[in-house]
Amino acid sequence: MADGTIATTGIAAHGALRLPTVEIDSYDIELKDNHGFIGDRANKEAFCDILGRWRRPMRKSGQDPFGNEPSKNVSKKALDAILTGDDTEASAVVQSAIEAFSQQLAHVTRRFLKSKAWDKTERIVVGGGFRESRLGELSIARAEILLRDDFKVEMCPIRHRPDDAGLLGALHLAPSWIFQGFDSILAVDIGGTNIRCGVVETRSEKSPDLSKARVRKFELWRYADDASTRKGAVKRLVKLLRHLISAAEKKKLKLAPFVGIACPGLIESDGSIERGAQNLPGNWEADGFNLPTSLVEAIPRIGKHYTTVVMHNDGVVQGLSEIPRMQDVKRWGILTIGTGLGNARFTNRSGKN
């Protein structure tokens, strides 16, 4: 067209299961046993429960290093400090909690590996907020050791900071035309307590595999602190995205008319959420609610072009950020340890056979 506008209307959809470099074999699967969902034994709450049990003997003797602070309020930074501090008893408590949690993480991982969807998995990356700590890294390493008797599988922490991974992975949801004439996209990562939005620079001229992509600018809103509604959350998200569009223009970035979203839950092909969004503000699984469509309606164009919005599960998107590092294996997965336990399994369409 004469003005250079792409001759399409706005698009709102779910990310495909077949992407240019990987097949998404499964995601957000819910494994159960007689005690309920097994993923509940390897999330943030599970670790806090374990830590609480190991604190009881010290609390009775008045020597609990955390005083009366509930385990769920003890920060990862504080726990890491105790691991390297001089208080040997306090360090022993944290190490004991790590060992017990590692046992549970190994058990949960073993169940995934025995499932048909995760058959022949060669490597597992672990993301989520728990990974971003020394205690998280130790738990992952210990779980890998525990698995060695049964499986030939590697476990490793996700390479990027989990917050960045949730944005960087959105690049792998983008259609190929994004990388022809544009150098950045908008990405959104919706978590159990906050929404993070960013401008992701592709840097594809330096790394066609997107291994050098970076988060150029981001905004973070902790909706858990504001008692927000679903309507209020969407309104705030639109405001954040508009601010980032303006910031990208000021930085002279060639921002693509594309928004990639990472969101908890099982996402339908039209972008609605079937299940798994219970930790988000309001009812995101309601009939008639569709976040990608809402964003296209609120931001119909970015620059001269119609907006495309693609949403996928948050565990999937974190995993997609690891694609450049997974080219030496065929089948790999991700577990994300946070408010819940996210999961996804991938098969490379290229690389090792």
C-alpha positions as CSV (number, residue, x, y, z in Angstrom):
1,M,0.0,0.0,0.0
2,A,1.1,3.6,-0.6
3,D,1.5,4.4,3.1
4,G,3.4,1.2,3.9
5,T,0.6,-0.2,6.1
6,I,0.3,-4.0,6.2
7,A,-3.0,-5.0,4.6
8,T,-4.3,-7.1,7.4
9,T,-6.6,-6.6,10.4
10,G,-5.5,-7.1,14.0
11,I,-5.0,-10.7,15.1
12,A,-5.5,-12.2,18.6
13,A,-4.7,-15.8,19.0
14,H,-3.0,-18.6,21.0
15,G,0.5,-19.6,20.2
16,A,0.8,-22.6,17.9
17,L,2.1,-26.0,19.1
18,R,4.3,-26.2,16.1
19,L,6.8,-23.4,15.9
20,P,9.6,-22.9,13.4
21,T,12.3,-24.6,15.5
22,V,10.3,-26.7,18.1
23,E,7.2,-28.8,18.6
24,I,5.5,-28.1,21.9
25,D,4.6,-31.7,22.9
26,S,2.7,-30.9,26.0
27,Y,2.3,-28.1,28.6
28,D,0.5,-27.5,31.9
29,I,-0.3,-31.2,32.4
30,E,-1.7,-32.1,35.8
31,L,-0.5,-35.3,37.2
32,K,-2.3,-36.8,40.2
33,D,-1.9,-39.5,42.8
34,N,-3.9,-40.4,45.9
35,H,-2.7,-37.3,47.6
36,G,-3.8,-34.8,44.9
37,F,-1.8,-32.9,42.3
38,I,1.9,-33.9,42.5
39,G,3.0,-30.5,41.3
40,D,1.9,-29.0,44.6
41,R,4.8,-30.8,46.3
42,A,7.4,-28.9,44.3
43,N,6.3,-25.2,44.4
44,K,7.1,-22.2,46.5
45,E,4.4,-23.1,49.1
46,A,5.8,-26.6,49.4
47,F,9.3,-25.3,50.2
48,C,7.9,-22.9,52.8
49,D,6.0,-25.8,54.5
50,I,9.2,-27.9,54.6
51,L,11.2,-25.0,56.0
52,G,8.5,-24.4,58.7
53,R,8.8,-28.1,59.8
54,W,12.5,-27.8,60.2
55,R,12.2,-24.6,62.1
56,R,10.0,-26.1,64.8
57,P,12.7,-27.6,67.0
58,M,14.6,-24.4,67.0
59,R,11.5,-22.3,67.7
60,K,10.8,-24.5,70.8
61,S,14.2,-23.7,72.2
62,G,14.0,-20.0,71.3
63,Q,16.8,-20.2,68.7
64,D,14.8,-19.9,65.5
65,P,17.0,-17.5,63.3
66,F,13.8,-16.1,61.7
67,G,12.1,-15.4,65.0
68,N,8.3,-15.3,64.6
69,E,8.4,-14.5,60.9
70,P,6.2,-17.0,58.9
71,S,8.2,-19.1,56.6
72,K,6.3,-17.8,53.6
73,N,7.5,-14.3,54.4
74,V,11.2,-15.2,54.7
75,S,13.0,-14.0,51.5
76,K,15.3,-16.1,49.3
77,K,17.9,-13.5,50.0
78,A,17.7,-14.1,53.8
79,L,17.9,-17.8,53.3
80,D,20.9,-17.5,51.0
81,A,22.6,-15.3,53.6
82,I,22.1,-18.0,56.3
83,L,23.6,-20.6,54.0
84,T,26.9,-18.7,53.8
85,G,26.8,-17.3,57.3
86,D,28.5,-18.3,60.6
87,D,25.4,-19.7,62.4
88,T,25.9,-23.4,61.7
89,E,22.6,-24.5,63.3
90,A,20.6,-22.0,61.2
91,S,22.5,-23.1,58.1
92,A,21.8,-26.7,58.9
93,V,18.1,-26.0,59.1
94,V,18.1,-24.4,55.6
95,Q,20.2,-27.2,54.2
96,S,17.8,-29.7,55.7
97,A,14.9,-27.9,54.0
98,I,16.8,-27.9,50.7
99,E,17.4,-31.7,51.0
100,A,13.8,-32.5,51.8
101,F,12.5,-30.2,49.0
102,S,15.1,-31.7,46.5
103,Q,13.7,-35.2,47.4
104,Q,10.2,-34.0,46.5
105,L,11.3,-32.2,43.4
106,A,13.1,-35.4,42.2
107,H,9.9,-37.4,42.9
108,V,7.8,-35.0,40.9
109,T,10.3,-34.8,38.1
110,R,10.4,-38.6,38.0
111,R,6.7,-38.8,37.6
112,F,6.9,-36.4,34.6
113,L,9.7,-38.4,33.0
114,K,7.6,-41.6,33.3
115,S,4.6,-40.0,31.6
116,K,4.1,-40.6,27.8
117,A,4.3,-36.8,27.1
118,W,7.8,-36.6,28.7
119,D,9.2,-39.9,27.3
120,K,12.9,-39.7,26.2
121,T,13.5,-36.2,27.7
122,E,17.2,-35.5,27.7
123,R,17.4,-32.2,29.5
124,I,15.2,-30.2,31.9
125,V,15.7,-26.5,32.6
126,V,14.2,-25.1,35.8
127,G,12.8,-21.6,35.8
128,G,10.5,-19.6,38.0
129,G,11.3,-17.3,40.9
130,F,12.7,-20.1,43.2
131,R,15.5,-20.8,40.7
132,E,16.8,-17.2,41.3
133,S,18.6,-18.0,44.5
134,R,21.5,-20.2,45.8
135,L,19.0,-22.4,47.6
136,G,17.2,-22.9,44.4
137,E,20.3,-23.8,42.5
138,L,21.3,-26.3,45.2
139,S,17.9,-27.9,45.1
140,I,18.1,-28.3,41.3
141,A,21.6,-29.8,41.5
142,R,20.6,-32.2,44.3
143,A,17.4,-33.3,42.4
144,E,19.5,-34.1,39.4
145,I,21.8,-36.3,41.4
146,L,18.8,-38.1,42.9
147,L,17.4,-38.9,39.4
148,R,20.6,-40.4,38.1
149,D,19.9,-43.9,39.2
150,D,16.7,-44.0,37.1
151,F,17.1,-41.6,34.2
152,K,19.8,-40.2,32.0
153,V,18.6,-36.6,32.2
154,E,20.3,-33.3,32.9
155,M,18.7,-30.7,35.1
156,C,20.0,-27.1,35.0
157,P,18.8,-23.6,36.0
158,I,17.4,-21.5,33.3
159,R,20.1,-19.3,31.7
160,H,18.3,-16.0,31.9
161,R,16.8,-14.4,34.9
162,P,13.3,-15.9,35.2
163,D,11.7,-12.4,34.8
164,D,13.7,-11.8,31.6
165,A,13.1,-15.4,30.3
166,G,9.3,-14.8,30.4
167,L,9.8,-11.9,28.0
168,L,12.6,-13.1,25.8
169,G,10.7,-16.3,25.0
170,A,7.9,-14.3,23.4
171,L,10.3,-13.7,20.4
172,H,9.9,-17.4,19.5
173,L,6.1,-16.9,19.2
174,A,6.5,-14.1,16.6
175,P,5.8,-14.8,12.9
176,S,8.8,-14.6,10.6
177,W,7.9,-11.3,9.1
178,I,8.6,-9.6,12.5
179,F,12.3,-10.0,11.9
180,Q,12.2,-8.3,8.5
181,G,12.1,-4.6,9.0
182,F,11.7,-4.5,12.8
183,D,14.2,-4.8,15.6
184,S,12.0,-5.2,18.7
185,I,8.7,-6.4,20.0
186,L,6.4,-5.9,23.1
187,A,6.3,-8.8,25.5
188,V,4.1,-9.4,28.6
189,D,4.7,-11.9,31.4
190,I,1.7,-12.4,33.7
191,G,2.5,-14.0,37.0
192,G,0.8,-15.0,40.3
193,T,1.6,-11.6,41.9
194,N,2.7,-9.2,39.2
195,I,2.6,-8.3,35.5
196,R,5.9,-7.5,33.8
197,C,5.9,-5.8,30.4
198,G,9.0,-5.1,28.3
199,V,10.4,-4.0,25.0
200,V,12.5,-7.0,23.7
201,E,15.3,-6.1,21.2
202,T,15.9,-9.0,18.8
203,R,19.5,-8.2,17.9
204,S,19.0,-10.7,15.1
205,E,21.8,-9.1,13.1
206,K,24.2,-10.3,15.8
207,S,22.5,-13.6,16.5
208,P,20.0,-15.1,14.0
209,D,19.2,-17.7,16.6
210,L,18.1,-14.8,19.0
211,S,20.7,-15.9,21.6
212,K,21.7,-12.3,22.1
213,A,18.3,-10.8,22.3
214,R,17.8,-8.6,25.4
215,V,15.1,-6.8,27.4
216,R,15.7,-3.2,26.5
217,K,13.1,-1.6,28.8
218,F,10.5,-3.0,31.2
219,E,7.7,-2.0,33.5
220,L,6.6,-4.0,36.6
221,W,3.3,-3.8,38.4
222,R,2.6,-5.8,41.5
223,Y,-1.2,-6.2,41.2
224,A,-1.2,-8.3,44.4
225,D,-0.5,-5.2,46.4
226,D,-3.5,-3.3,44.8
227,A,-6.4,-5.7,45.3
228,S,-7.0,-5.3,41.6
229,T,-10.0,-6.6,39.6
230,R,-9.6,-8.3,36.2
231,K,-11.0,-5.2,34.4
232,G,-8.5,-3.0,36.4
233,A,-5.6,-5.3,35.5
234,V,-6.4,-5.2,31.8
235,K,-6.7,-1.4,31.9
236,R,-3.3,-1.1,33.7
237,L,-1.7,-3.5,31.3
238,V,-2.9,-1.4,28.3
239,K,-1.4,1.7,30.0
240,L,1.9,0.0,30.5
241,L,2.1,-1.1,26.9
242,R,1.3,2.3,25.6
243,H,4.0,3.7,27.8
244,L,6.5,1.2,26.4
245,I,5.4,2.0,22.8
246,S,6.2,5.7,23.5
247,A,9.5,4.8,25.1
248,A,10.5,2.7,22.1
249,E,9.7,5.5,19.7
250,K,11.9,7.9,21.7
251,K,14.8,5.4,21.6
252,K,14.3,5.2,17.8
253,L,13.6,1.4,17.9
254,K,11.7,-0.2,15.0
255,L,9.0,-1.7,17.2
256,A,7.0,-4.5,15.5
257,P,3.2,-4.4,15.7
258,F,3.4,-7.6,17.8
259,V,2.7,-8.4,21.5
260,G,3.7,-11.8,22.9
261,I,2.0,-12.8,26.2
262,A,3.0,-15.4,28.7
263,C,0.1,-16.3,30.9
264,P,-0.7,-19.1,33.4
265,G,-3.1,-21.8,32.4
266,L,-4.3,-23.9,29.5
267,I,-4.8,-21.5,26.6
268,E,-7.4,-22.2,23.9
269,S,-6.8,-21.6,20.2
270,D,-8.7,-18.3,20.3
271,G,-6.7,-17.0,23.2
272,S,-9.2,-17.7,26.0
273,I,-8.2,-19.6,29.1
274,E,-9.7,-23.0,29.8
275,R,-8.2,-23.5,33.3
276,G,-5.2,-22.7,35.5
277,A,-5.7,-18.9,36.0
278,Q,-7.0,-19.1,39.5
279,N,-4.2,-17.0,40.9
280,L,-4.9,-14.0,38.7
281,P,-7.1,-11.1,39.8
282,G,-10.7,-11.8,39.0
283,N,-12.1,-14.6,36.8
284,W,-9.9,-14.9,33.7
285,E,-11.5,-18.2,32.7
286,A,-15.0,-16.6,32.3
287,D,-16.9,-17.1,29.1
288,G,-16.6,-14.0,26.9
289,F,-13.2,-12.9,28.3
290,N,-10.3,-12.9,26.0
291,L,-7.1,-11.0,26.8
292,P,-5.5,-11.0,23.4
293,T,-8.8,-9.6,21.8
294,S,-9.0,-7.0,24.6
295,L,-5.5,-5.8,23.8
296,V,-6.1,-5.7,20.0
297,E,-9.2,-3.6,20.7
298,A,-7.4,-1.2,23.0
299,I,-4.3,-0.9,20.9
300,P,-5.5,-1.6,17.3
301,R,-2.3,-0.3,15.7
302,I,1.4,0.0,16.6
303,G,2.8,2.6,14.4
304,K,1.2,2.3,10.9
305,H,0.5,-1.4,11.3
306,Y,-2.3,-3.5,12.7
307,T,-1.5,-5.2,16.0
308,T,-1.0,-8.9,16.3
309,V,-1.3,-10.4,19.8
310,V,-0.3,-14.0,20.5
311,M,-0.7,-15.6,24.0
312,H,0.8,-18.8,25.3
313,N,1.3,-20.6,28.6
314,D,3.9,-18.9,30.8
315,G,5.9,-22.1,31.3
316,V,6.1,-22.6,27.6
317,V,7.3,-19.0,27.0
318,Q,10.0,-19.3,29.6
319,G,11.1,-22.5,28.0
320,L,11.2,-21.0,24.5
321,S,13.9,-18.6,25.7
322,E,16.2,-21.6,26.0
323,I,15.9,-22.7,22.4
324,P,19.4,-21.5,21.4
325,R,20.9,-23.5,24.2
326,M,19.0,-26.7,23.4
327,Q,20.4,-27.4,20.0
328,D,22.6,-30.3,21.2
329,V,19.6,-32.4,22.3
330,K,16.4,-33.5,20.7
331,R,13.8,-33.6,23.5
332,W,13.8,-31.3,26.5
333,G,11.5,-29.8,29.0
334,I,11.0,-27.0,31.5
335,L,9.7,-26.9,35.1
336,T,9.0,-23.5,36.6
337,I,8.9,-23.3,40.4
338,G,6.8,-20.4,41.6
339,T,3.3,-20.0,42.9
340,G,2.6,-23.3,41.1
341,L,4.7,-25.7,39.2
342,G,4.6,-24.9,35.5
343,N,5.7,-27.5,32.9
344,A,6.3,-27.9,29.2
345,R,8.0,-30.5,27.0
346,F,9.6,-29.7,23.6
347,T,11.0,-31.6,20.6
348,N,13.5,-29.7,18.4
349,R,12.7,-29.7,14.8
350,S,16.4,-29.4,14.0
351,G,19.7,-30.3,15.8
352,K,20.5,-33.6,17.4
353,N,18.6,-36.6,16.1
